[in-house]
Amino acid sequence: MQSAALLWHVSLLVPPDRKGLALGMVGAVRVVPVIVFSLISGVVADALDRRKLMLVTQVLATIVAGVLAQLAFSGVTHVWPIYLLAALGSAVGAFDLPARQALVPTLVPRDHLSNAISLNTIMFQSAAVLGPSLGGLVIATRGVGWAYLANAFSFLFVVAALLLMRDVQGRPERTAADAPGGRDDVSLHAALEGLRFVFRTPLIWSTMLLDFFATFFSSANALLPIFAQDILRVGAKGYGWLYAAPATGAMLMSAAMVSLTDRIDRRGRTLLWAVVLFGVATVGFGLSRWFWLTFFCLAMTGATDTISMIIRNIIRQLETPDRLRGRMTGVNMVFFLGGPQLGELEAGAVANWFGATFSVVTGGIGCIVATLWIALATPALRHYRRESQAPPTPSSVLTTVPPSARAQTRS
C-alpha cells in the first residue's frame, strides 16, 4: 500500500512534463541505502539475534510510515521530504530483509524448504494484492495520508508476531567444522567472507545477475501512474487494480507452485524460460491500450516472476551454509532490490524523453536479451536439475524447531 501511495503522491506534487523523471527518482533514492548498507546489514544479520533485529527494524519502519502520513495530512507541497523518507524506509528495509531471509531455513526441516518458500510467497502476494487495491480505494476516497497511516498501523501486527515467537534459533547455528573458517562478529573480514562465497559459487551469482538485469530492464511499475492517468484514463481506483495485477498473478502461481515445485526436474531451464516470458509480458503491457489486457499482461509478469523467484530462492538457500545466509542475502539485496529501483530511474528517464510506451516495450526486449546472454554464459545454471542439490552437510542441515516458530517473508 505504501509503495503505491509513494508513487501516486509524487505524481501529484510535480508538473506533468517532469512526472516520468520524478517517478523514476523514487527508485533512485530507495536504491542508494541498499547499496550502502547491503554488506554491513548481512554481517549484522549473521552476528546478532535475527528475531530481535527484526523487532528494531519494524519499529523504525512504523515511525517512517507515521511521518509520511503526517506530511500528507499537513499538505506538503515539496517532493524532497517524500524522497528523504523513502530513502530512510529503504535503509530500514536493508537491515530487515537479511534477517528475515536468513531466519526462514531455521524454522522448517530442509526437505520442506521448497514448499515453505512457496507458502510464504502466497502469504506475501496475498498482501501485495490487497494492499495496492485497498490503497487505490483509500487514496481515491480518503487521500494518500490514510494509506500511509494504514501501513504504519500494520507494522504493529508484525511486531506482535515476532514477540509471540518462542524457542527460535535467532543466531546462526555453528558447528565445529565452521569454527576455524569464519567469524560471526561484525567486521570487514566477515563481510569479505560473504563476498568471496557468493562470487565463487556460479549458481548463486548467476541467479543474482539474472534477477538484476531482468528487473532493471522491466521495472514498469514506476510508470503505472502515467498509464492510469494519461493512457488508460482509469483514475486512482483503476491504478490500484493495475498495481495489484502482478501480485494477483503471483498469488495464483504461488498456490500452483506448492505442488509443482518438487515436480520440476530441469529447474535451471524453467527459471530461464520464466524470465523470458516475464519480458514478453512486459512488452505486451507497454503496447496494450485496453484495461483488461493491461491487467492480464501485468498479472503474467507476476506469475512468471514467482516461478523465477521460488527457484532462485531454493538454489540460494540450499547452496548456502546457515552462518553465511545473512551475508548472502545482503549481497543479493544489491541485485534484486537494486535492479528494480535503478530500473525505475531508467524507465522514468526514458519515458520522460521518448514516452512511457517506448520505455516499457524496450525494457521488456532488454530483459529477454539479458536472459539469453546469462543462459549462454552460465552452463551450470542451464543444466541445474532437482537432483543437482547439494547433499546436507553439518553446516547446512536445519534443526527442527517447535511448531510455534513459524514466520517469514519473500525474497
Order of alpha helices (4+ residues) and beta strands (2+ residues): alpha-alpha-alpha-alpha-alpha-alpha-alpha-alpha-alpha-alpha-alpha-alpha-alpha-alpha-alpha
